[in-house]
Amino acid sequence: YGLPGKPRPRPGDLIEIFRIGYEHWAIYVEDDCVVHLAPPSEEFEAGSISSIFSNRAVVKYSRLEDVLHGCSWKINNKLDATYLPLPVDKIIRRTKKMINKMVQYSLIDRNCEHFVNDLRYGVSRSQQVGVSASFNGVCVAGVRYATFRFHPLNLPGQPVLCLGL
């Protein structure tokens, strides 16, 4: 897919997308399509920096090309050296079950990187959330490598600890 010389993603691969100021993450499913977190409404434009300030997200199944918004990307399964990936059939089954679910989102502890790592490894972890982050001069404490379990908001009886964009 995409550029000559760029490896084609395989089902279960994590895709890192380089947006201005942050990285967006998706998980490759099949036929040049990925699952990723997107803003819940037209209130936030998908792929815009403003979308990361929403407190909810919807799990979307989209063509990789449509998610890129012209940005560069790479396959990035960087945590394979730390965590054993789940079997591919289980990754894809878990991923497809999440499509169209509304989930909680937090830039610090429930973002899109947490989401895809939970699907691939069973551990929700984000390396882009550092010790601190600054937005418009306001410094907020971050939690490096925070781990949370992801659950859809609409599962009765399930704790809502949930997800990120």
C-alpha positions as CSV (number, residue, x, y, z in Angstrom):
1,Y,0.0,0.0,0.0
2,G,1.2,3.5,-0.7
3,L,4.8,4.3,-1.6
4,P,7.2,2.1,-3.5
5,G,9.6,0.3,-1.1
6,K,7.2,0.7,1.8
7,P,6.2,-2.7,3.3
8,R,2.6,-3.7,3.1
9,P,0.9,-3.9,6.5
10,R,-0.3,-7.3,7.7
11,P,-3.5,-7.9,9.8
12,G,-2.8,-6.9,13.4
13,D,0.0,-4.5,12.5
14,L,0.0,-1.1,14.3
15,I,0.1,1.9,12.0
16,E,1.7,5.1,13.3
17,I,0.5,8.3,11.5
18,F,2.6,11.4,11.8
19,R,0.3,14.4,12.3
20,I,1.4,17.9,13.1
21,G,2.2,17.9,16.8
22,Y,1.2,14.4,17.6
23,E,1.0,10.8,16.3
24,H,-2.3,9.1,15.5
25,W,-2.5,5.3,15.7
26,A,-4.5,2.7,13.9
27,I,-4.5,-1.1,13.6
28,Y,-4.5,-2.8,10.2
29,V,-7.3,-5.2,9.6
30,E,-7.6,-6.2,6.0
31,D,-7.9,-4.9,2.4
32,D,-6.1,-1.6,3.0
33,C,-8.5,-0.9,5.9
34,V,-7.7,0.0,9.5
35,V,-9.6,0.4,12.8
36,H,-8.9,3.7,14.7
37,L,-10.5,6.1,17.1
38,A,-12.2,9.2,15.6
39,P,-14.1,12.2,17.0
40,P,-17.7,11.3,17.8
41,S,-19.3,14.0,15.7
42,E,-18.7,16.7,13.1
43,E,-18.0,19.0,16.1
44,F,-14.3,17.9,15.7
45,E,-12.7,17.4,12.3
46,A,-11.0,14.0,12.1
47,G,-7.3,14.3,12.0
48,S,-7.2,17.8,13.5
49,I,-5.4,18.7,16.6
50,S,-8.7,19.9,18.2
51,S,-10.1,16.3,18.0
52,I,-7.6,15.2,20.7
53,F,-9.5,17.4,23.3
54,S,-12.7,15.5,23.0
55,N,-13.6,13.2,25.9
56,R,-15.2,10.6,23.7
57,A,-14.3,8.8,20.6
58,V,-16.0,6.4,18.2
59,V,-14.2,3.3,16.9
60,K,-14.1,3.5,13.1
61,Y,-13.3,1.0,10.3
62,S,-11.8,3.1,7.5
63,R,-9.6,2.9,4.5
64,L,-6.0,3.7,5.5
65,E,-5.8,6.3,2.8
66,D,-8.8,8.1,4.3
67,V,-7.3,8.1,7.8
68,L,-3.9,9.5,6.6
69,H,-5.2,12.9,5.5
70,G,-2.0,13.2,3.4
71,C,0.3,12.5,6.4
72,S,3.2,10.1,6.4
73,W,2.9,6.7,8.2
74,K,4.8,3.6,9.1
75,I,4.2,0.1,10.5
76,N,5.2,0.3,14.1
77,N,5.0,-2.8,16.3
78,K,7.7,-1.4,18.6
79,L,6.3,-3.1,21.7
80,D,6.8,-6.6,20.2
81,A,10.2,-6.8,22.0
82,T,8.4,-6.0,25.3
83,Y,5.1,-7.8,25.0
84,L,4.1,-10.9,23.1
85,P,1.4,-10.0,20.5
86,L,-1.8,-11.9,20.8
87,P,-2.6,-14.4,18.0
88,V,-3.6,-12.6,14.8
89,D,-7.0,-14.1,14.7
90,K,-7.7,-13.0,18.3
91,I,-6.4,-9.4,17.5
92,I,-8.7,-9.2,14.5
93,R,-11.7,-10.6,16.3
94,R,-11.2,-8.2,19.3
95,T,-10.7,-5.3,16.9
96,K,-13.8,-6.0,14.8
97,K,-15.9,-6.3,18.0
98,M,-15.0,-2.7,18.8
99,I,-16.1,-1.2,15.5
100,N,-18.8,1.6,15.9
101,K,-18.5,1.5,19.7
102,M,-18.4,4.9,21.6
103,V,-15.6,5.0,24.1
104,Q,-14.1,7.4,26.6
105,Y,-11.0,9.3,25.4
106,S,-8.3,11.1,27.3
107,L,-5.1,12.5,25.8
108,I,-3.2,11.4,28.9
109,D,-4.4,7.9,29.7
110,R,-7.0,6.7,27.1
111,N,-5.6,7.8,23.7
112,C,-5.4,6.1,20.3
113,E,-2.0,4.5,21.2
114,H,-3.4,3.0,24.4
115,F,-6.3,1.6,22.3
116,V,-4.3,-0.1,19.6
117,N,-1.7,-1.5,22.0
118,D,-4.6,-3.0,24.0
119,L,-5.9,-4.7,20.9
120,R,-2.5,-6.1,19.8
121,Y,-1.0,-7.0,23.1
122,G,-3.8,-7.0,25.7
123,V,-1.9,-4.1,27.4
124,S,-3.0,-0.5,26.9
125,R,0.2,1.6,26.9
126,S,1.3,4.9,25.3
127,Q,4.8,6.0,24.9
128,Q,3.9,9.4,23.5
129,V,2.4,10.4,26.8
130,G,5.5,11.7,28.7
131,V,6.2,12.9,32.2
132,S,4.6,16.3,31.2
133,A,3.0,17.9,28.2
134,S,2.4,21.6,27.5
135,F,-0.6,23.0,25.6
136,N,-0.8,26.8,25.1
137,G,1.5,27.4,27.9
138,V,-0.4,25.2,30.4
139,C,1.6,22.3,31.7
140,V,-0.3,19.2,32.7
141,A,1.2,16.1,34.3
142,G,1.3,13.0,32.2
143,V,1.6,9.4,33.1
144,R,4.3,7.5,31.1
145,Y,3.2,4.0,30.2
146,A,-0.2,4.2,32.0
147,T,-2.1,1.0,31.6
148,F,-5.9,0.7,31.5
149,R,-8.3,-1.9,30.2
150,F,-10.7,-0.8,27.4
151,H,-14.4,-1.4,27.5
152,P,-17.2,-0.1,25.3
153,L,-19.4,2.4,27.1
154,N,-22.5,0.5,26.4
155,L,-21.7,-2.8,28.0
156,P,-24.0,-3.3,31.0
157,G,-22.3,-4.3,34.2
158,Q,-18.8,-3.5,32.9
159,P,-16.6,-1.0,34.6
160,V,-16.0,2.1,32.5
161,L,-12.3,2.7,32.6
162,C,-12.1,3.0,28.8
163,L,-10.3,4.4,25.8
164,G,-8.4,7.0,23.8
165,L,-8.2,8.6,20.3
